Amino acid sequence: MKTKNLRQLIPALLISGAAFLYACGGSGNDASSSADTTSNSAASTAASVDPATKSDSKGVGKFTSVQLGPIDDAMAEKGKAVFTAKCSACHKATDQRVVGPGLKGVTQRRTPEWIMNQITNPAEMEQKDPVGKALLAKYLTQMTFQNVTDDETRQILEYFRQNDKQ
């Protein structure tokens, strides 16, 4: 007897559930639909950029021109110490992924300006820069601002340059 009642109840539940889902979908003219469209647009922009490929973007932030000379070993050593203290919980200097991407080869894929802007301005980079958006979409974690000074940022860049030469 219980099986017969259950067989009669299942179609009614399915129809009720479908009607509920349809009603919740709305007409597409409300604010949530607009937000979904904006979110989908940002996701499709991020999906169209492969974060593993080289980019000539300078990113979004105060660094618009970085002059590079020969690698400064003393500066790179300071950069390694800053990286270890502030970045190594989420990144490795190898190609190994932790929370965020491994950073081996980053100086071949990104401009010095982009790297320094990502370190000092991660939230805005991940909102406005196509590569930053793609990285956020791939790793699903917002990079945290670590209160790194401009000098420390330049030291980290020098460490990355030295690491990528090895």
Backbone bond lengths (Angstrom), bond angles and torsions (degrees), N, CA, C in turn:
res aa  C-N    CA-C-N  psi(-1)  N-CA   C-N-CA  omega(-1)  CA-C   N-CA-C  phi
1 M - - - 1.443 - - 1.517 111.23 -
2 K 1.340 117.96 -40.84 1.454 121.86 -179.77 1.518 111.34 -64.33
3 T 1.324 118.44 -36.05 1.459 122.99 -179.75 1.523 109.95 -64.41
4 K 1.327 118.18 -40.40 1.449 121.56 -179.94 1.530 110.39 -64.42
5 N 1.333 117.71 -42.40 1.464 121.30 178.70 1.528 111.23 -64.51
6 L 1.314 116.05 -38.57 1.458 120.79 179.61 1.521 110.80 -66.10
7 R 1.329 117.27 -40.34 1.464 121.40 178.02 1.517 111.64 -62.92
8 Q 1.289 117.71 -33.32 1.457 121.72 179.06 1.532 110.57 -77.51
9 L 1.317 117.56 -30.27 1.457 122.56 -176.34 1.534 112.38 -77.82
10 I 1.311 118.24 -36.05 1.470 121.92 -175.38 1.533 112.03 -59.15
11 P 1.345 120.57 -49.63 1.470 118.52 179.35 1.535 112.31 -60.65
12 A 1.313 116.94 -37.40 1.461 119.94 179.44 1.527 110.61 -64.54
13 L 1.328 117.17 -40.39 1.465 121.04 177.91 1.524 111.25 -65.50
14 L 1.309 116.73 -41.77 1.470 120.65 179.21 1.529 111.42 -62.53
15 I 1.303 116.46 -44.37 1.469 120.83 179.28 1.524 110.19 -65.27
16 S 1.316 117.57 -43.50 1.468 121.49 178.62 1.532 110.77 -62.38
17 G 1.334 116.36 -43.55 1.460 120.55 179.51 1.513 111.72 -63.59
18 A 1.317 117.78 -42.74 1.463 121.51 179.17 1.527 110.44 -64.11
19 A 1.328 117.04 -41.94 1.462 120.47 178.54 1.524 110.57 -63.31
20 F 1.313 117.45 -40.34 1.465 121.66 178.60 1.524 110.57 -62.71
21 L 1.314 116.99 -47.62 1.465 120.42 179.77 1.522 111.86 -61.95
22 Y 1.342 116.68 -41.09 1.454 120.63 178.35 1.524 110.60 -63.17
23 A 1.325 117.11 -42.81 1.463 121.48 -179.23 1.518 111.33 -66.03
24 C 1.304 117.61 -35.63 1.465 121.10 179.96 1.520 112.18 -73.03
25 G 1.316 117.25 -19.95 1.458 120.84 -178.77 1.510 112.34 -66.59
26 G 1.313 119.31 -28.58 1.456 122.63 177.76 1.516 111.90 71.20
27 S 1.336 114.81 -177.47 1.459 121.29 -176.10 1.514 113.04 -90.38
28 G 1.329 116.95 -7.34 1.454 119.25 -178.70 1.513 112.61 89.71
29 N 1.339 117.74 2.37 1.461 121.05 -178.35 1.512 113.45 -104.59
30 D 1.323 118.10 5.45 1.453 119.86 -177.54 1.520 110.84 -94.90
31 A 1.327 116.63 172.47 1.467 122.50 -175.45 1.525 111.92 -64.49
32 S 1.328 117.66 -35.61 1.460 118.38 -178.27 1.521 110.75 -66.76
33 S 1.328 117.53 -35.09 1.459 119.38 176.88 1.509 110.66 -65.73
34 S 1.321 116.50 -38.15 1.461 121.13 177.20 1.522 110.30 -64.16
35 A 1.322 116.49 -41.99 1.461 120.51 178.69 1.523 110.25 -65.47
36 D 1.351 116.83 -39.62 1.456 119.92 177.74 1.520 110.72 -62.77
37 T 1.343 117.04 -40.75 1.458 121.31 179.13 1.518 110.24 -63.31
38 T 1.335 117.25 -43.30 1.458 121.37 178.54 1.518 109.99 -63.49
39 S 1.329 116.57 -44.18 1.452 121.17 179.12 1.519 110.94 -62.46
40 N 1.339 116.67 -43.19 1.460 120.64 178.58 1.516 110.98 -64.64
41 S 1.336 117.52 -36.99 1.459 121.37 177.78 1.516 110.84 -63.89
42 A 1.336 117.20 -44.43 1.471 121.02 178.13 1.516 110.25 -64.00
43 A 1.327 116.76 -39.85 1.458 120.32 179.30 1.519 111.07 -65.79
44 S 1.349 117.09 -39.74 1.462 118.65 179.84 1.523 111.06 -70.31
45 T 1.348 117.94 -33.38 1.460 120.63 174.82 1.517 109.57 -63.74
46 A 1.325 117.11 -45.78 1.462 121.07 178.90 1.516 110.37 -63.30
47 A 1.339 116.84 -38.59 1.456 120.22 -178.59 1.523 111.70 -68.31
48 S 1.334 117.84 -25.46 1.455 120.25 -178.32 1.525 112.56 -80.72
49 V 1.320 118.19 -10.37 1.464 123.02 178.91 1.521 108.49 -108.39
50 D 1.323 115.56 126.90 1.465 120.12 176.61 1.521 107.89 -91.86
51 P 1.341 118.44 112.38 1.463 120.36 -176.48 1.527 113.62 -67.02
52 A 1.322 118.03 -10.87 1.464 120.68 179.72 1.533 112.37 -85.30
53 T 1.337 116.76 -13.15 1.459 119.42 -178.32 1.519 111.41 -90.45
54 K 1.319 115.06 162.21 1.464 121.84 -179.53 1.528 110.13 -68.91
55 S 1.317 115.16 141.63 1.462 121.42 177.32 1.523 108.84 -134.35
56 D 1.324 116.35 139.09 1.463 121.48 177.02 1.527 112.42 -95.37
57 S 1.315 116.84 7.40 1.465 121.32 179.73 1.530 110.78 -62.51
58 K 1.316 115.46 144.52 1.468 120.66 174.13 1.521 110.57 -93.98
59 G 1.320 116.43 -7.02 1.451 119.81 178.35 1.513 112.53 80.91
60 V 1.320 114.94 -164.53 1.454 123.33 -176.67 1.520 108.41 -121.92
61 G 1.320 116.77 118.61 1.457 120.11 179.32 1.516 111.35 155.55
62 K 1.307 115.50 -168.13 1.460 120.98 -173.00 1.518 114.28 -78.86
63 F 1.321 117.86 -16.07 1.462 119.60 -177.97 1.522 109.75 -88.06
64 T 1.319 116.27 107.55 1.459 121.50 -178.47 1.522 112.00 -113.37
65 S 1.329 116.51 -17.36 1.459 120.48 179.38 1.528 109.24 -153.00
66 V 1.314 116.13 117.10 1.463 121.75 178.73 1.524 107.53 -120.24
67 Q 1.317 116.10 120.88 1.460 121.46 179.13 1.521 109.47 -90.93
68 L 1.321 116.01 126.72 1.453 121.07 179.91 1.522 110.28 -112.65
69 G 1.309 114.84 140.85 1.451 121.64 172.43 1.510 107.96 -121.37
70 P 1.321 116.77 -155.27 1.467 119.15 173.93 1.527 109.83 -61.05
71 I 1.320 116.05 153.24 1.465 120.33 -179.62 1.520 109.61 -62.67
72 D 1.326 115.27 130.42 1.472 123.19 178.38 1.533 107.01 -94.68
73 D 1.336 116.39 105.53 1.465 120.94 -175.33 1.531 112.87 -62.13
74 A 1.329 117.47 -37.51 1.470 120.30 179.34 1.528 110.64 -65.89
75 M 1.326 116.05 -41.26 1.461 120.37 178.75 1.529 109.51 -67.31
76 A 1.319 117.06 -39.76 1.464 121.22 179.11 1.527 111.20 -63.57
77 E 1.323 116.69 -37.39 1.475 120.51 178.29 1.527 110.28 -64.53
78 K 1.336 116.75 -41.35 1.472 120.16 175.83 1.529 109.88 -63.98
79 G 1.327 115.75 -40.63 1.460 120.61 179.23 1.519 112.30 -62.55
80 K 1.325 116.21 -38.02 1.466 120.26 177.37 1.523 110.44 -62.33
81 A 1.335 116.59 -41.17 1.473 120.66 179.27 1.529 110.67 -65.03
82 V 1.333 117.31 -42.18 1.469 120.72 178.47 1.531 109.53 -65.39
83 F 1.329 116.15 -45.05 1.469 121.12 178.99 1.528 110.46 -57.36
84 T 1.319 116.72 -46.42 1.461 121.49 -179.37 1.530 110.74 -61.27
85 A 1.328 116.32 -42.50 1.462 121.00 -177.20 1.524 112.98 -73.68
86 K 1.336 117.71 -38.56 1.463 119.59 -169.36 1.522 115.73 -113.94
87 C 1.313 118.03 -16.15 1.462 119.74 -172.22 1.532 114.43 -119.68
88 S 1.330 116.63 -24.33 1.463 120.25 -169.40 1.530 114.54 -70.44
89 A 1.315 118.56 -12.04 1.469 119.48 175.41 1.529 110.45 -68.11
90 C 1.330 116.96 -27.55 1.467 121.24 -177.24 1.524 114.01 -115.62
91 H 1.333 117.94 -18.05 1.464 121.62 -175.42 1.520 111.19 -132.37
92 K 1.318 115.50 150.62 1.460 123.14 170.04 1.525 107.22 -113.82
93 A 1.315 116.30 154.19 1.465 120.80 176.96 1.528 110.66 -82.35
94 T 1.310 116.53 2.69 1.463 122.82 175.12 1.526 107.90 -97.18
95 D 1.326 117.76 -167.68 1.459 119.66 175.12 1.531 112.39 -90.39
96 Q 1.339 116.39 7.36 1.465 121.66 -179.46 1.520 111.25 -73.94
97 R 1.325 116.03 130.74 1.458 122.08 176.37 1.521 109.32 -81.33
98 V 1.331 115.63 137.46 1.471 121.25 170.99 1.528 103.55 -116.87
99 V 1.313 118.81 -113.62 1.468 121.14 172.02 1.528 108.33 -76.76
100 G 1.330 115.01 -47.06 1.456 121.53 176.71 1.517 109.99 -105.85
101 P 1.324 115.75 -176.64 1.469 119.26 -176.32 1.524 112.70 -69.61
102 G 1.336 115.33 153.64 1.452 120.60 168.32 1.523 107.89 -67.92
103 L 1.327 117.20 146.75 1.460 119.95 -170.72 1.523 114.99 -105.61
104 K 1.321 117.82 6.98 1.457 120.18 175.70 1.534 108.80 -61.73
105 G 1.322 116.56 128.71 1.460 121.34 179.14 1.511 114.84 84.64
106 V 1.336 117.71 3.65 1.462 120.12 -176.96 1.528 112.00 -60.23
107 T 1.333 117.98 -32.97 1.467 119.68 -178.73 1.524 111.86 -74.90
108 Q 1.312 117.67 -14.09 1.468 120.26 173.74 1.534 111.52 -88.61
109 R 1.334 116.90 -22.97 1.467 121.17 -178.93 1.522 113.57 -94.91
110 R 1.325 117.07 -25.35 1.470 121.30 -173.86 1.522 110.90 -128.22
111 T 1.327 114.79 153.31 1.459 119.99 175.85 1.526 109.24 -75.60
112 P 1.342 117.18 157.39 1.472 119.25 176.72 1.530 111.78 -57.50
113 E 1.333 116.54 -38.52 1.471 120.64 -179.78 1.528 110.36 -63.48
114 W 1.341 116.85 -43.84 1.454 120.69 -179.44 1.529 110.31 -61.11
115 I 1.326 116.35 -45.83 1.472 120.57 -179.28 1.529 110.20 -59.78
116 M 1.321 116.74 -46.81 1.469 120.09 -177.62 1.525 111.47 -68.83
117 N 1.333 117.72 -36.56 1.466 120.17 176.30 1.523 111.29 -67.61
118 Q 1.326 117.92 -37.38 1.469 120.48 178.33 1.522 110.62 -64.35
119 I 1.322 117.25 -38.91 1.466 120.96 -179.65 1.529 111.09 -68.74
120 T 1.326 117.01 -42.48 1.469 120.61 -173.65 1.525 114.09 -94.21
121 N 1.329 118.04 -11.94 1.458 121.46 -173.84 1.541 110.86 -143.76
122 P 1.333 117.80 50.25 1.467 119.06 -171.30 1.528 114.76 -64.81
123 A 1.301 118.81 -38.00 1.472 120.03 -176.96 1.527 110.98 -64.08
124 E 1.317 117.12 -48.19 1.462 120.09 -179.52 1.532 111.11 -68.33
125 M 1.330 116.53 -36.88 1.466 119.69 177.56 1.529 110.12 -60.68
126 E 1.314 118.09 -40.89 1.453 120.91 -176.95 1.522 112.61 -79.40
127 Q 1.351 116.58 -9.88 1.458 120.58 175.01 1.522 111.96 -95.81
128 K 1.348 117.39 -32.98 1.468 120.76 -170.20 1.520 115.30 -116.99
129 D 1.313 119.58 -27.50 1.452 121.98 -177.03 1.530 109.82 -88.39
130 P 1.328 118.86 129.31 1.475 120.53 -178.06 1.529 113.62 -57.14
131 V 1.322 117.83 -40.54 1.466 119.90 179.36 1.530 109.83 -69.51
132 G 1.336 116.58 -41.33 1.462 120.54 176.71 1.526 111.72 -59.43
133 K 1.329 116.24 -42.42 1.468 120.81 177.38 1.527 110.79 -62.55
134 A 1.326 115.34 -42.61 1.471 119.40 -178.74 1.528 110.99 -65.59
135 L 1.326 116.71 -38.72 1.466 119.96 177.69 1.523 111.05 -64.75
136 L 1.326 116.35 -42.03 1.462 120.22 177.54 1.534 110.23 -62.67
137 A 1.315 116.93 -42.72 1.466 120.60 179.28 1.529 111.15 -64.32
138 K 1.315 117.16 -36.62 1.467 120.51 -178.20 1.523 112.18 -75.64
139 Y 1.344 116.98 -43.96 1.471 120.26 -173.22 1.522 112.94 -96.78
140 L 1.344 117.53 -11.92 1.462 123.74 173.70 1.524 114.34 58.68
141 T 1.322 116.42 23.21 1.456 120.77 178.74 1.522 109.18 -139.30
142 Q 1.324 115.93 126.69 1.463 121.49 176.36 1.521 108.81 -67.42
143 M 1.330 117.08 130.20 1.460 119.80 174.97 1.523 108.21 -68.11
144 T 1.306 116.54 134.81 1.453 122.57 -177.46 1.518 110.72 -88.47
145 F 1.326 116.48 135.41 1.457 120.88 173.99 1.520 107.96 -70.18
146 Q 1.326 116.91 125.72 1.462 121.78 -175.42 1.527 113.18 -104.33
147 N 1.333 117.24 15.71 1.454 121.64 178.61 1.537 111.28 56.34
148 V 1.313 114.65 46.60 1.458 121.94 179.20 1.526 108.03 -88.21
149 T 1.322 116.69 130.95 1.467 120.48 179.62 1.527 109.84 -73.09
150 D 1.319 116.36 167.31 1.458 120.86 177.18 1.526 110.63 -60.93
151 D 1.329 117.35 -41.75 1.470 120.74 178.97 1.528 110.89 -63.93
152 E 1.329 117.05 -43.01 1.461 120.50 178.53 1.539 110.96 -64.49
153 T 1.323 115.29 -37.47 1.460 120.08 178.24 1.520 110.62 -62.22
154 R 1.327 116.30 -43.28 1.468 120.48 178.23 1.534 110.52 -64.79
155 Q 1.328 116.54 -36.32 1.467 120.94 177.53 1.535 110.71 -65.82
156 I 1.324 116.75 -41.24 1.463 120.64 177.27 1.531 109.84 -62.18
157 L 1.324 116.43 -43.85 1.459 120.16 177.19 1.531 110.48 -57.23
158 E 1.317 116.89 -43.18 1.469 120.44 179.77 1.530 110.53 -64.47
159 Y 1.317 116.85 -38.22 1.469 121.08 175.68 1.531 110.35 -61.99
160 F 1.327 117.18 -44.34 1.460 120.75 177.70 1.529 110.81 -61.14
161 R 1.326 117.24 -41.90 1.471 120.92 179.23 1.524 110.02 -61.13
162 Q 1.329 115.86 -44.93 1.463 120.56 -179.98 1.534 110.44 -64.83
163 N 1.325 116.53 -44.18 1.459 122.17 179.56 1.534 111.54 -61.23
164 D 1.325 116.22 -37.72 1.464 120.04 -178.23 1.526 112.82 -76.34
165 K 1.314 118.13 -16.20 1.472 121.33 176.99 1.523 111.33 -80.33
166 Q 1.316 117.64 -18.01 1.476 121.36 -176.42 1.512 111.56 -82.37
